[in-house]
Amino acid sequence: MSKKYVHGYTVRESVRLLDQASTLAGILHYDTIYPAGSNVLEAGCGVGAQTIILARNSPDAKFTAVDLSEESLRAAKERVSSQGFTNVTFHQSDIFHLPYEENSFDHLFLCFVLEHLPDPLKALQCLRRVLKRGGTITVIEGDHGSTYFFPDSPDAKKTIRCLIEIQAGIGGNSLIGRELYPLLRKAKFDRISVSPRMVYVDSSKPDLVEGFTKNTFIAMVKGVKEQALRSGLMEEAEWERGIRDLYRTTEEDGTFIYTFFKGMALK
Amino acid sequence: MSKKYVHGYTVRESVRLLDQASTLAGILHYDTIYPAGSNVLEAGCGVGAQTIILARNSPDAKFTAVDLSEESLRAAKERVSSQGFTNVTFHQSDIFHLPYEENSFDHLFLCFVLEHLPDPLKALQCLRRVLKRGGTITVIEGDHGSTYFFPDSPDAKKTIRCLIEIQAGIGGNSLIGRELYPLLRKAKFDRISVSPRMVYVDSSKPDLVEGFTKNTFIAMVKGVKEQALRSGLMEEAEWERGIRDLYRTTEEDGTFIYTFFKGMALK
């Protein structure tokens, strides 16, 4: 299974996911607050990077967080309880075979999950089944094709294309952000609204230079170095130039742009 | 001179510029309001597409609108006076040789101008000279490299690359949006803040599908067809497939994304 999650299951990756979640918590989560007493399913909670934000922002909602990986769930459980949150229950479960009855949940939440699935439409259909009529779904995804920067660099763009291709090679789609609207539509959700959340970074925003460009994005690209070289997508010298040029965008006169997409809809 | 403005000076282009300005007026202009009595220089006013919005939003400010093209100025003058605005004076003038003394203006405004200039940094320096200390500059530019869409299409991307290359070939830079921050910095402006203005279009927003994707963006790409074919950048069949695929993104399950950048700074 670890082969199917492009970023892997290392400790370094857990740190990256938490850096990402805390840097982006405002921009991605500020408008997700669930009412007291509502039952919310978080599908694909991973190591709990988003779970902890959900639990904090909606302390009186009850979350059920599921993931395929027992190991990730253990980490998520520990993280959530170590911060004193008691409003999350964890279950090991597969999105395509959820052990819940129809109309079980008031709301659904998933973040950075569809991009890793070979059939994201089917995942949305399976999730819709367990959602109550009138309940909401919130889906957050990135789109690696939304990345651009100054100074521009063909080598840097090529490192990002490696990540896109490696993820596609194991059945994922890292360009899924732009596709949220049609996917939610095909899955028969109603009142769909997709809201782009751009991260624009220049040197007047040192927290984003560190927390996003370096520790989230470049760290993510660097994570596929071995696979990129092994599969012959890039030569090592070219790769190193690409990574150097990505860091170049974090200097005083550089800029870096990436966009997440947040889709909200009703059943 | 007409060779130097990539989009040309046709009537169809004037209509496109006005479509663009009215569709985007909210997103680009809502936070540009000048105080009563202030003297504002609009550099590169063209046919007055932005001038009219400036004049309307700040009815008690006094605008001086300059452009290199006498013909565009005539059109701008007619447009502004036909709408009853009396707070704009027009002058034929070159940004690089402005006939104004140092510190003449309280504020500077320019929109879709730097992208067409061979030396945008020098333009900013020339403009800074005529700005009073403590006055503001507002610069709005697009970035054609910020474009992506669903369904994705290599042919459609290639038509956009043609526009980028043709514009670069006559000394322009249509990827300048991402570079506003470093440019304003190098031109020694203070308190620089760059704000991206994304246009995200899906079929839940029919006004943007028509007003932006079709009548602004695709119309702009179509405008360089002859040049693209003549210079051998694309074959006609490939070009037609590319344009068809751009229109494909305007269907019910398509999405289209473009980002403008608005830079604000002080002298």
Interface residues (C-beta under 8 A of the other chain):
Chain A: D143 G145 S146 Y148 F149 F150 D152 L175 R178 E179 Y181 P182 R185 K186 I192 S193 V194 S195 P196 M198 Y200 D202 S203 S204 E252 D253 G254 T255 I257 T259
Chain B: D143 G145 S146 Y148 F149 F150 D152 L175 R178 E179 Y181 P182 R185 K186 I192 S193 V194 S195 P196 M198 Y200 D202 S203 S204 E252 D253 G254 T255 I257 T259
